[in-house]
């Protein structure tokens, strides 16, 4: 039921005609972050609402969420960057990935790896540069997600530490 509610919220947000109405829905979403507490709720809503709204705005909210120590808020921080990545804007996504790369939970490892892979889908060299710098400290799950679509030889070089 909650997933349906969040999907309806995304739909309403996408149909907004005014910035004021978008802001109301963003404020509603932020006020109800405690209910965005499962990976499917996060992954289907935050990038479409928060990511879209904050694309051309200050991203302080996402760094606060990343620093919160709360798994779902931290996942919201990194997954919201998916919208920016799709727009070709990688800076904050990379900063958030670096901040969250050593999280203790595998759901964060998967999220960080997924966003790195999405960056690489658009700009391979940017992802490669990040990974060359951080792959030795990335959790194995994050690394596997990030290099999933790499050419096999390069993928094996990362997995075997030959970079």
Backbone bond lengths (Angstrom), bond angles and torsions (degrees), N, CA, C in turn:
res aa  C-N    CA-C-N  psi(-1)  N-CA   C-N-CA  omega(-1)  CA-C   N-CA-C  phi
1 X - - - 1.449 - - 1.527 111.23 -
2 X 1.339 115.85 -41.76 1.468 118.07 179.79 1.521 111.06 -64.98
3 X 1.322 116.76 -39.42 1.468 119.50 178.36 1.524 110.34 -59.48
4 X 1.300 116.92 -43.11 1.467 120.58 177.33 1.523 110.59 -60.79
5 X 1.328 116.20 -41.10 1.463 120.33 177.49 1.520 111.95 -62.41
6 X 1.328 117.02 -43.16 1.462 119.95 179.23 1.531 111.48 -68.42
7 X 1.323 116.49 -37.57 1.470 119.07 176.55 1.526 110.97 -64.70
8 X 1.337 116.54 -37.17 1.470 120.17 176.01 1.529 110.37 -65.62
9 X 1.328 116.77 -38.10 1.465 120.79 178.11 1.532 110.23 -64.32
10 X 1.320 116.63 -43.59 1.468 120.42 176.57 1.530 110.02 -59.78
11 X 1.304 116.98 -45.45 1.455 121.34 179.30 1.529 111.16 -59.56
12 X 1.329 116.26 -46.38 1.474 120.13 179.06 1.528 110.61 -61.97
13 X 1.333 115.63 -42.01 1.465 119.60 179.80 1.531 110.18 -61.66
14 X 1.315 116.69 -46.07 1.467 120.73 -177.87 1.525 112.20 -64.56
15 X 1.314 117.80 -23.91 1.467 121.84 -179.72 1.530 112.73 -93.30
16 X 1.326 117.80 -1.21 1.471 121.21 -179.65 1.521 110.66 -60.46
17 X 1.298 114.26 139.46 1.465 120.19 179.26 1.526 112.22 -104.63
18 X 1.327 117.73 -14.11 1.462 120.06 -177.89 1.525 110.81 -127.98
19 X 1.311 115.32 151.56 1.467 120.70 176.28 1.529 110.93 -65.23
20 X 1.323 117.20 -34.28 1.468 119.94 178.17 1.523 111.30 -60.67
21 X 1.320 116.72 -42.86 1.467 120.58 179.89 1.526 110.41 -68.88
22 X 1.330 117.32 -39.09 1.460 120.28 175.57 1.526 110.39 -59.42
23 X 1.331 115.61 -44.86 1.463 120.46 180.00 1.524 110.85 -60.64
24 X 1.324 117.70 -40.46 1.470 121.11 177.86 1.531 110.67 -59.59
25 X 1.309 116.73 -44.29 1.461 119.89 -179.10 1.528 111.73 -70.84
26 X 1.323 117.47 -36.61 1.465 120.88 175.18 1.525 109.53 -62.76
27 X 1.327 117.26 -46.05 1.464 120.73 178.32 1.524 111.16 -61.09
28 X 1.329 116.93 -40.02 1.461 121.55 176.92 1.523 110.01 -61.31
29 X 1.317 116.35 -46.38 1.470 121.51 -179.71 1.532 109.90 -59.96
30 X 1.318 116.24 -48.73 1.468 120.46 -178.52 1.527 110.69 -63.63
31 X 1.320 117.62 -38.59 1.463 121.23 178.99 1.523 111.89 -65.92
32 X 1.316 117.23 -19.50 1.462 121.27 -177.27 1.531 112.65 -115.02
33 X 1.325 116.60 25.74 1.469 120.11 -179.46 1.523 112.97 -58.22
34 X 1.324 117.60 -29.28 1.469 119.64 -179.30 1.524 111.93 -62.88
35 X 1.324 117.56 -19.19 1.460 121.67 179.83 1.524 112.37 -95.13
36 X 1.313 116.36 -5.11 1.467 120.96 175.48 1.529 105.11 -93.90
37 X 1.331 115.21 74.76 1.457 120.02 -166.80 1.531 113.11 -129.16
38 X 1.313 114.86 41.51 1.453 121.27 175.31 1.526 106.27 -156.51
39 X 1.315 116.10 149.84 1.464 118.50 -174.63 1.521 112.11 -59.60
40 X 1.333 118.36 -36.87 1.463 118.54 -177.53 1.522 111.84 -71.11
41 X 1.323 117.36 -32.63 1.465 120.75 176.54 1.527 110.54 -67.80
42 X 1.309 115.52 -44.06 1.470 120.44 177.76 1.528 110.23 -62.28
43 X 1.318 115.89 -52.96 1.462 121.10 -170.16 1.522 113.55 -67.90
44 X 1.331 117.80 -24.54 1.460 119.64 -178.53 1.519 113.49 -95.65
45 X 1.332 117.67 -4.98 1.464 117.31 -173.56 1.520 115.48 -127.57
46 X 1.314 118.51 -43.99 1.472 118.93 -166.94 1.526 114.05 -64.96
47 X 1.320 118.68 -40.31 1.474 118.82 -178.77 1.524 111.35 -68.89
48 X 1.340 116.87 -29.87 1.464 120.19 -179.76 1.520 112.90 -77.32
49 X 1.313 116.20 -25.56 1.470 120.04 -178.38 1.531 109.98 -105.63
50 X 1.320 116.81 -68.50 1.472 119.28 -177.40 1.518 111.87 -67.58
51 X 1.319 116.60 -44.44 1.460 119.80 -179.72 1.516 112.10 -58.95
52 X 1.329 115.80 -45.72 1.464 119.94 -179.41 1.525 110.76 -66.17
53 X 1.317 116.55 -46.81 1.466 120.27 -175.59 1.539 111.53 -63.28
54 X 1.327 116.41 -39.55 1.469 119.98 -174.30 1.526 113.39 -94.29
55 X 1.317 118.48 6.27 1.459 119.47 -176.97 1.525 111.98 -54.14
56 X 1.289 119.56 -47.93 1.471 123.00 -178.09 1.535 111.51 -103.11
57 X 1.327 116.94 20.87 1.465 121.57 -179.29 1.522 109.59 -120.69
58 X 1.331 114.44 171.52 1.462 120.45 175.92 1.524 109.84 -58.69
59 X 1.314 116.73 143.37 1.461 122.04 -175.51 1.532 112.91 -106.50
60 X 1.325 117.67 19.79 1.464 120.50 -177.92 1.526 112.47 -54.67
61 X 1.325 116.95 -38.17 1.462 121.24 179.86 1.526 111.10 -52.96
62 X 1.306 117.48 -41.16 1.460 121.38 -174.29 1.522 112.16 -73.19
63 X 1.315 116.53 -31.80 1.462 119.91 175.66 1.534 109.94 -72.73
64 X 1.328 116.77 -34.62 1.470 120.55 174.48 1.518 110.40 -65.00
65 X 1.321 116.81 -43.85 1.461 120.48 177.43 1.528 110.48 -62.88
66 X 1.318 117.33 -41.93 1.464 121.41 179.32 1.524 111.25 -62.68
67 X 1.319 117.19 -33.63 1.464 122.00 -179.37 1.528 113.50 -87.30
68 X 1.327 116.83 -0.96 1.466 120.92 -171.52 1.527 114.31 -69.22
69 X 1.328 117.92 -23.63 1.451 119.73 -175.12 1.528 112.67 78.02
70 X 1.303 117.24 6.64 1.464 123.80 -177.98 1.530 108.19 -108.33
71 X 1.336 116.40 117.91 1.464 121.83 -172.87 1.520 113.36 -49.91
72 X 1.320 118.22 -49.86 1.468 120.14 -173.76 1.517 112.00 -72.27
73 X 1.317 117.70 -35.22 1.464 120.25 175.92 1.528 109.96 -67.22
74 X 1.313 116.55 -37.57 1.457 119.82 177.79 1.530 110.79 -67.45
75 X 1.319 116.61 -38.83 1.468 119.27 177.61 1.530 109.89 -67.14
76 X 1.329 117.07 -38.39 1.467 120.32 175.45 1.531 109.91 -58.24
77 X 1.329 116.83 -41.49 1.466 120.65 -179.18 1.528 111.07 -58.13
78 X 1.321 117.21 -50.18 1.468 119.32 -175.70 1.527 112.01 -76.68
79 X 1.317 118.68 -38.90 1.469 120.32 -177.74 1.530 111.26 -71.91
80 X 1.319 118.10 -29.40 1.468 119.84 175.35 1.521 111.05 -59.39
81 X 1.331 116.06 -29.26 1.465 119.83 -179.38 1.527 112.47 -67.48
82 X 1.304 117.80 -12.01 1.465 121.14 178.45 1.531 111.15 -57.61
83 X 1.326 116.12 -37.90 1.476 118.90 178.24 1.528 110.42 -63.39
84 X 1.311 117.29 -42.54 1.469 121.28 -178.79 1.525 110.00 -67.22
85 X 1.329 115.24 -39.38 1.461 119.86 178.50 1.528 109.83 -60.33
86 X 1.325 116.78 -45.21 1.465 120.40 179.56 1.525 111.40 -61.67
87 X 1.328 117.47 -24.05 1.462 122.00 177.74 1.529 112.16 -89.65
88 X 1.342 117.27 0.20 1.459 120.89 179.42 1.516 114.17 85.26
89 X 1.314 117.02 14.48 1.468 123.06 -179.07 1.522 108.20 -107.10
90 X 1.344 117.25 103.52 1.460 121.94 -171.49 1.529 115.02 -103.67
91 X 1.302 118.28 -12.81 1.464 121.79 -169.79 1.523 113.02 -55.08
92 X 1.324 116.73 -55.66 1.466 118.75 -177.59 1.524 111.29 -70.14
93 X 1.300 118.19 -34.25 1.465 120.90 177.28 1.527 110.25 -60.73
94 X 1.320 117.16 -43.15 1.469 120.81 178.41 1.523 111.22 -67.61
95 X 1.321 117.03 -40.63 1.467 120.10 177.53 1.526 111.24 -62.68
96 X 1.320 116.51 -42.70 1.465 120.34 178.51 1.522 111.02 -67.95
97 X 1.321 117.21 -38.55 1.465 120.63 177.05 1.531 110.12 -61.60
98 X 1.320 116.61 -42.89 1.464 119.60 178.72 1.528 110.71 -64.13
99 X 1.311 116.85 -40.98 1.463 121.78 -179.61 1.533 111.40 -65.68
100 X 1.330 116.72 -36.88 1.468 120.60 -172.65 1.531 113.87 -102.77
101 X 1.315 117.94 0.67 1.460 120.92 -172.10 1.525 113.72 -63.00
102 X 1.291 118.69 -26.66 1.464 120.72 -178.08 1.519 112.80 -104.58
103 X 1.318 116.65 23.45 1.458 121.72 176.19 1.530 109.13 -57.92
104 X 1.313 116.59 153.75 1.461 119.88 -176.66 1.525 113.48 -84.49
105 X 1.315 118.91 -16.06 1.464 121.21 -173.85 1.526 111.65 -97.67
106 X 1.329 116.05 136.93 1.465 119.61 -177.99 1.522 113.04 -65.74
107 X 1.331 118.98 -25.18 1.465 119.93 176.57 1.533 111.30 -66.24
108 X 1.307 116.71 -27.92 1.471 119.80 174.31 1.526 110.11 -78.23
109 X 1.328 117.56 -36.62 1.464 120.05 177.15 1.524 109.44 -59.48
110 X 1.340 116.05 -44.27 1.454 120.88 179.26 1.526 111.38 -63.80
111 X 1.330 116.87 -41.81 1.462 121.12 -179.16 1.531 111.06 -65.08
112 X 1.316 116.85 -45.48 1.468 120.75 179.71 1.523 109.82 -63.33
113 X 1.324 117.39 -46.13 1.462 120.73 178.87 1.517 112.35 -61.95
114 X 1.319 116.14 -40.31 1.473 121.08 179.16 1.525 110.37 -62.19
115 X 1.356 117.90 -46.01 1.461 119.89 -178.55 1.524 110.57 -67.52
116 X 1.328 117.96 -36.62 1.463 119.92 175.88 1.525 110.65 -63.17
117 X 1.336 117.08 -42.38 1.462 120.63 177.70 1.527 111.08 -61.81
118 X 1.335 116.53 -40.05 1.474 120.13 178.79 1.525 111.12 -64.83
119 X 1.318 116.87 -36.61 1.468 119.85 174.60 1.529 108.82 -62.34
120 X 1.318 116.14 -46.64 1.459 120.87 -179.76 1.516 113.52 -62.71
121 X 1.320 117.10 -30.68 1.472 120.63 176.52 1.522 111.38 -63.71
122 X 1.315 115.92 -24.56 1.465 121.01 -177.84 1.526 112.54 -104.82
123 X 1.337 115.55 -31.73 1.462 120.59 -178.91 1.528 107.95 -150.18
124 X 1.323 115.04 89.26 1.461 121.23 -175.55 1.519 111.89 -56.44
125 X 1.325 117.69 -42.19 1.467 121.20 -176.17 1.525 111.94 -63.75
126 X 1.327 117.42 -35.79 1.467 120.59 178.71 1.520 110.68 -66.13
127 X 1.331 116.72 -44.76 1.468 119.13 177.32 1.522 110.28 -64.15
128 X 1.313 117.16 -44.96 1.461 121.83 -178.77 1.521 110.85 -58.57
129 X 1.320 116.85 -44.05 1.469 120.92 179.06 1.533 110.96 -60.67
130 X 1.325 116.85 -44.56 1.467 120.75 178.00 1.530 110.40 -61.77
131 X 1.309 116.36 -46.16 1.468 119.89 -176.89 1.521 112.23 -67.75
132 X 1.323 117.56 -38.36 1.468 119.48 178.25 1.525 110.60 -60.30
133 X 1.310 116.03 -33.14 1.461 120.75 179.82 1.533 112.40 -79.47
134 X 1.339 117.48 -34.09 1.466 120.52 -168.82 1.524 115.81 -118.44
135 X 1.319 119.31 -4.92 1.464 118.65 -169.51 1.527 113.14 -61.49
136 X 1.309 117.93 -30.23 1.471 119.49 -178.52 1.531 112.37 -70.43
137 X 1.330 116.85 -20.77 1.465 119.52 179.03 1.527 112.99 -106.72
138 X 1.329 116.55 -3.44 1.469 119.82 177.21 1.528 109.19 -74.19
139 X 1.325 116.70 138.22 1.463 117.91 171.81 1.535 109.60 -59.30
140 X 1.306 116.44 149.40 1.466 121.85 -175.32 1.537 112.07 -55.87
141 X 1.330 116.98 -40.36 1.460 120.46 -179.76 1.525 110.87 -63.08
142 X 1.328 117.50 -44.39 1.468 121.04 178.74 1.524 110.11 -61.68
143 X 1.324 116.53 -44.03 1.463 120.50 -179.99 1.530 110.49 -62.60
144 X 1.316 117.50 -45.07 1.466 120.74 -179.66 1.527 111.65 -61.04
145 X 1.329 117.03 -43.09 1.464 119.98 176.61 1.528 110.90 -62.96
146 X 1.331 116.48 -42.11 1.466 121.05 -175.51 1.523 112.07 -66.39
147 X 1.313 117.92 -36.28 1.473 121.01 -173.78 1.518 112.58 -102.56
148 X 1.297 117.30 10.35 1.462 122.64 -175.61 1.524 113.52 -51.08
149 X 1.327 117.98 -37.22 1.466 121.44 -176.12 1.532 113.27 -103.60
150 X 1.314 116.79 10.69 1.459 120.33 178.37 1.532 109.39 -69.49
151 X 1.331 116.37 155.78 1.460 118.72 170.41 1.538 108.98 -56.11
152 X 1.318 117.25 143.05 1.469 121.94 -171.50 1.528 113.17 -54.12
153 X 1.310 117.91 -43.60 1.469 120.10 -177.63 1.535 110.76 -63.36
154 X 1.309 117.28 -44.34 1.467 121.04 179.06 1.523 110.26 -67.04
155 X 1.318 117.03 -40.08 1.461 121.31 178.03 1.532 109.84 -58.76
156 X 1.316 116.50 -45.70 1.466 120.76 179.26 1.527 111.69 -65.71
157 X 1.328 117.05 -36.20 1.462 120.02 176.99 1.529 111.01 -60.53
158 X 1.332 116.59 -42.11 1.458 119.33 176.90 1.521 111.20 -65.84
159 X 1.312 116.61 -46.29 1.469 119.93 -177.00 1.532 112.54 -64.97
160 X 1.313 116.57 -30.77 1.471 120.74 -178.57 1.521 112.78 -97.45
161 X 1.349 116.39 5.34 1.464 119.72 176.06 1.503 114.75 71.05
162 X 1.311 118.10 29.44 1.479 121.40 -177.68 1.516 112.60 -98.21
163 X 1.291 118.33 14.73 1.471 121.53 -178.75 1.509 109.08 -86.21
